[in-house]
Amino acid sequence: MRPDNLLRNKYGLSPVIGVLLMLLIVFLMGAVIAASLLGGEQEEKLAPAPLASLSVGEYNNTTLKIDHNGGEFLEFDNSTTSVILNVAGKDYLFDASALESLGVGDEKLLPMKDRDGNSIPINAGDFATFKVIDLRTQKPVFIQEITFKEGYEPEAKYQSGLIGYYYRGVNFSGTAVKRTDLRLKFAESSYSTARLYGSDIENWPYDILNTTNNFSVDYEGLIKIEHNSNYTFYLTSDDWAQLYIDGTTVIKEPTASTRHAKTTNAATIYLTAGYHEIRVEMKENIGTSILHLEWASDSFSRRFAENFYHDAST
């Protein structure tokens, strides 16, 4: 059939159009498959699988031990690698360059210090997650869970006891007499509660301020919490006293000038494991004086609160 007749004849034109459409469909399908394969290869390159088999454990209460059990040689650099220890929901970023490199059979010790050189506080029984992150892809290269058998208390940073500041007058002002106490269990010798439960300081606070009337005292420091739990605090005083934890007023008097006989106020607060700021203020006008701080939780009955610390530089 002549070309001019083909164009005029619909029966001749239909097969040509069909062939062209089939060729176009085949071409598009090929392009889609090629793009999928290429994209998959590219994605696979951006999603690194663990390159090596490592084991991470507690060497002592200040150091981790890392063994390379098999796989590829690893290099650690702060610009491409993050080494993270997550403890109680908080991430601590190690100096990755401290590991330098790891090959099969290598064993390296990693001090538990962050990139600023601060020690990472660990309690016995803490559950932590050790992670190696490839910063180029933001994906984990290695993850392992660790349960610490030993705790670490940075001795150079914290020392036992709360710091007490004693003032003449009830306004927490003037020159303070400073002392350290392991717990708050104080009462005048004449007070019935002192005779019943005792007092860590005889006839408190006469030997400190040479008086048992018209004084104020402010105890500050940290309380170490061993386990996540609800804790009930019991603050007994005559006269006025308040309790603060992490800057929040936990036990509060009605007014700043409230005066009363021996009274116990209680409050419950949820605390996570670790160190928390604690502060107790007390004021005594005239008469007998007492200051007791006790606590209880799901794991122990009511007793005098301890586990107190303060900054060594205080």
C-alpha positions in Angstrom: 0.0 0.0 0.0 1.3 3.4 -0.9 2.2 5.7 2.1 -0.4 8.3 1.1 -3.0 5.6 1.1 -1.7 4.3 4.5 -2.3 7.6 6.1 -5.8 7.7 4.6 -6.7 4.2 5.6 -7.6 3.7 9.3 -7.1 0.0 9.1 -3.5 0.5 7.9 -2.7 3.1 10.5 -3.9 1.2 13.6 -1.2 -1.5 13.6 1.6 1.1 13.3 0.2 3.1 16.3 -0.1 -0.2 18.3 3.6 -1.1 17.7 4.7 2.4 18.7 2.7 2.3 21.9 4.2 -1.1 22.8 7.7 0.1 22.2 7.0 3.2 24.4 5.7 1.0 27.2 8.7 -1.4 27.1 11.1 1.6 27.2 9.3 3.1 30.2 9.3 -0.2 32.1 13.0 -0.6 31.4 13.7 2.9 32.8 11.7 2.2 35.9 13.4 -1.1 36.6 16.9 0.4 36.0 16.1 3.3 38.3 14.9 0.9 41.0 18.0 -1.2 40.7 20.4 1.8 40.8 18.4 3.4 43.7 18.5 0.1 45.6 22.3 -0.1 45.2 22.7 3.5 46.3 20.4 3.0 49.3 22.3 -0.1 50.3 25.5 1.8 50.3 24.0 4.4 52.6 22.8 1.8 55.1 25.9 0.2 56.5 25.5 -3.1 58.3 27.6 -3.7 61.4 31.2 -4.0 60.0 32.6 -5.9 63.0 31.6 -8.1 65.9 32.4 -6.2 69.2 31.8 -7.0 72.8 31.6 -4.2 75.4 31.8 -4.8 79.1 32.5 -3.2 82.4 36.3 -3.3 83.1 36.0 -1.5 86.4 33.8 1.3 87.8 35.4 3.9 85.6 36.3 2.1 82.4 34.7 0.1 79.6 36.6 -2.8 77.9 35.9 -3.3 74.2 37.0 -6.5 72.3 37.0 -6.9 68.5 35.9 -10.4 67.9 35.7 -10.5 64.1 34.9 -8.6 61.0 36.5 -5.5 59.4 39.1 -3.1 60.8 37.4 -0.1 62.4 38.7 3.5 62.7 37.3 6.0 65.2 37.2 9.7 64.4 35.1 12.3 66.0 34.2 13.8 62.6 32.7 10.6 61.3 31.9 8.5 64.4 29.9 9.0 67.6 30.4 6.7 70.5 27.5 7.1 72.9 26.5 5.6 76.3 22.8 6.1 77.2 22.2 5.8 81.0 18.7 6.4 82.5 17.6 8.1 79.3 20.6 10.5 79.1 23.2 10.3 76.3 26.8 10.7 77.2 29.1 11.4 74.2 32.6 9.8 74.4 35.7 11.1 72.7 35.7 8.5 69.9 39.3 9.3 68.9 40.4 7.8 72.2 39.8 4.3 70.7 41.8 5.2 67.6 41.2 1.9 65.8 40.2 -1.7 66.4 41.2 -4.8 64.5 40.4 -8.4 65.0 41.7 -9.6 68.4 42.2 -6.0 69.7 41.2 -5.1 73.2 40.9 -1.5 74.2 40.0 0.3 77.4 37.7 3.3 77.2 37.5 5.7 80.2 34.0 6.6 81.1 34.4 10.3 80.5 32.5 12.6 78.1 34.1 14.9 75.5 34.5 17.6 78.1 36.5 15.3 80.4 33.7 14.9 82.9 33.2 11.5 84.6 30.0 9.7 83.7 28.1 8.7 87.0 27.1 5.1 87.2 25.2 3.3 89.9 25.4 -0.4 90.5 22.6 -2.1 88.6 22.3 0.6 86.0 21.1 -0.5 82.6 22.8 1.3 79.7 23.0 1.2 75.9 26.4 1.5 74.2 26.1 2.8 70.6 28.5 3.5 67.7 26.9 5.9 65.2 28.1 6.6 61.6 27.7 10.4 61.4 27.7 10.3 57.6 24.5 8.3 57.5 23.2 9.0 61.1 22.7 5.2 61.4 23.9 2.9 64.2 26.9 0.6 63.3 26.9 -1.2 66.6 24.6 -1.4 69.6 24.9 -3.4 72.8 23.1 -3.3 76.2 25.2 -3.3 79.4 24.2 -3.8 83.0 26.7 -2.4 85.4 27.6 -4.5 88.4 29.7 -1.7 90.1 28.8 1.9 90.7 30.9 4.9 90.2 30.8 7.9 92.5 33.1 10.6 91.5 34.9 11.0 94.8 36.8 14.2 93.7 33.5 15.8 92.9 31.2 14.8 95.8 31.7 14.3 99.5 29.4 12.9 102.1 26.9 15.0 104.0 24.8 18.2 103.7 26.3 21.6 104.3 24.4 23.5 107.1 24.5 27.3 107.4 23.4 28.5 110.9 22.3 32.1 111.5 21.3 34.1 114.6 17.9 35.4 113.9 15.1 33.9 111.8 15.9 35.7 108.5 18.8 33.5 107.2 21.0 36.6 107.2 24.3 37.7 108.8 27.4 35.7 109.4 26.8 32.0 109.1 28.3 29.2 111.1 29.0 26.3 108.6 29.0 22.6 109.4 28.5 19.3 107.6 26.1 16.6 108.8 25.3 13.1 107.4 21.6 13.4 108.3 19.1 15.8 109.9 18.2 14.4 113.3 18.3 17.2 115.8 16.4 18.3 118.9 16.9 20.1 122.2 17.8 17.8 125.0 14.7 18.8 126.9 12.4 17.9 124.0 10.4 14.8 124.4 11.2 13.7 120.8 14.9 14.0 121.6 14.4 11.7 124.5 12.4 9.2 122.4 14.5 9.2 119.2 17.7 10.8 120.2 19.6 13.7 118.6 22.9 13.6 116.7 23.8 16.9 118.4 23.2 17.2 122.1 21.0 20.1 123.1 21.0 21.3 119.5 22.0 23.9 118.4 23.5 25.4 121.6 27.1 24.3 120.8 26.8 25.8 117.3 25.2 29.2 118.1 25.4 29.3 121.9 21.6 29.5 121.9 18.5 27.3 121.3 16.2 30.2 120.4 15.8 32.8 117.7 17.9 31.1 114.9 17.6 29.9 111.4 19.4 27.1 109.5 19.7 26.2 105.8 21.0 22.8 104.8 22.0 22.3 101.1 23.5 19.5 99.0 22.5 16.4 97.0 20.6 13.3 97.8 21.6 10.1 95.9 18.7 8.0 94.6 19.5 4.4 94.0 16.3 3.4 92.0 13.6 5.1 90.1 10.6 5.2 92.5 8.2 7.3 94.5 9.7 8.6 97.7 7.8 10.0 100.7 9.6 12.6 102.8 8.6 13.4 106.4 9.8 16.8 107.7 9.3 17.3 111.5 9.9 20.7 113.0 9.3 23.2 115.7 8.9 25.9 114.4 8.9 26.6 110.7 10.5 24.3 108.0 10.4 23.7 104.3 11.8 21.1 101.9 13.0 21.7 98.3 14.2 19.1 95.7 15.6 20.1 92.4 14.4 23.7 93.0 10.8 22.6 93.6 9.1 23.2 97.0 8.0 19.7 98.1 6.9 20.6 101.7 5.7 24.1 102.2 4.5 26.1 105.3 1.4 28.2 104.9 3.3 31.5 105.3 6.8 32.7 105.9 6.0 33.6 109.5 4.2 30.4 110.5 4.9 29.3 114.0 3.8 25.9 115.5 4.7 23.2 118.0 6.2 19.9 116.8 4.6 19.1 113.5 5.3 16.5 110.8 4.4 17.3 107.2 4.8 14.7 104.5 4.9 14.7 100.7 5.6 12.1 98.0 7.7 12.8 94.9 8.9 10.5 92.0 12.7 10.6 91.7 14.9 9.0 89.1 18.2 7.2 90.0 21.1 9.6 90.4 21.9 12.8 92.3 19.2 15.4 93.0 19.6 18.8 94.6 18.0 19.0 98.1 17.6 21.9 100.5 16.0 22.2 104.0 15.2 25.5 105.7 14.2 25.8 109.3 13.4 28.7 111.7 13.0 28.7 115.5 11.6 31.5 117.5 11.2 30.8 121.2 10.7 27.5 123.0 11.8 24.0 122.1 13.4 23.2 118.7 13.5 20.2 116.5 14.4 19.3 113.0 14.0 15.7 111.6 14.0 14.6 108.0 12.9 11.1 107.2 11.9 9.2 104.1 10.3 6.0 102.8 9.8 4.3 99.4 8.3 1.1 98.0 11.5 -0.7 98.8 12.1 0.5 102.4 10.1 1.7 105.4 10.2 5.1 107.1 13.6 6.0 108.4 15.9 9.0 108.8 17.0 10.1 105.3 20.7 9.7 104.5 22.6 9.3 101.2 23.5 12.9 101.3 26.4 14.5 99.5 27.8 17.9 98.6 30.1 19.4 96.1 33.7 19.0 97.2 34.5 22.6 96.2 31.8 24.0 98.6 
